[in-house]
Amino acid sequence: MSVVMLIIIGAAAGFLATRMMRIEADIVTTVAIGIAGALVGGLVLQVLLTVMGAFAGLIGAILGAMLLIWLWQTYVQKK
């Protein structure tokens, strides 16, 4: 993301965040809060997606193994 886009998004995010939290701040502080928030939020989101991606892989592997066990018990194993 370009620096200009980061500043624009940061300004918007800072403006919305300061209004939601009912904080009165000048423009420079608002933009700084927004840019810092975008960086922190981006890092947190990246970590969450990585962890959830690994967790989703584990869930998928378990479900796949359960399906194969069911297929094996149903069609291969003779009782």
SVG drawing of the C-alpha trace seen along z (x, -y; Angstrom):
<svg xmlns="http://www.w3.org/2000/svg" viewBox="-21 -20 26 80">
<polyline fill="none" stroke="black" stroke-width="0.4" points="0.0,0.0 1.4,-3.4 2.2,-5.9 -0.5,-8.3 -3.2,-5.6 -2.0,-4.7 -2.3,-8.4 -5.8,-8.7 -7.0,-5.4 -5.3,-6.3 -6.9,-9.7 -10.3,-8.2 -9.8,-5.5 -8.4,-8.0 -11.3,-10.3 -13.9,-7.5 -12.0,-6.1 -11.7,-9.4 -15.4,-10.1 -16.5,-6.7 -14.3,-7.0 -15.5,-10.6 -11.9,-12.0 -11.2,-15.6 -7.9,-15.6 -6.2,-17.8 -5.8,-16.6 -2.2,-15.5 -3.0,-13.5 -6.0,-12.0 -4.0,-10.9 -1.2,-9.6 -3.7,-7.5 -5.3,-6.2 -2.0,-5.2 -0.7,-3.5 -4.1,-1.8 -3.9,-0.6 -0.5,0.9 -1.5,2.6 -4.8,3.8 -3.1,5.1 -0.6,7.1 -3.2,8.5 -5.4,9.5 -2.4,11.2 -1.6,13.2 -5.3,14.1 -5.6,15.3 -2.4,17.3 -3.5,19.0 -7.1,19.5 -5.6,20.8 -3.6,23.4 -6.6,24.3 -8.8,24.6 -6.3,26.9 -6.3,29.1 -10.2,29.2 -10.1,30.1 -7.6,32.9 -9.7,34.3 -12.9,34.2 -11.1,35.8 -9.7,38.6 -13.1,39.2 -14.6,39.5 -12.0,42.0 -12.5,44.0 -16.2,44.1 -15.7,45.1 -13.3,47.8 -15.7,49.2 -18.6,49.0 -17.2,50.5 -13.9,52.3 -14.1,53.7 -16.2,56.9 -18.0,57.3"/>
</svg>
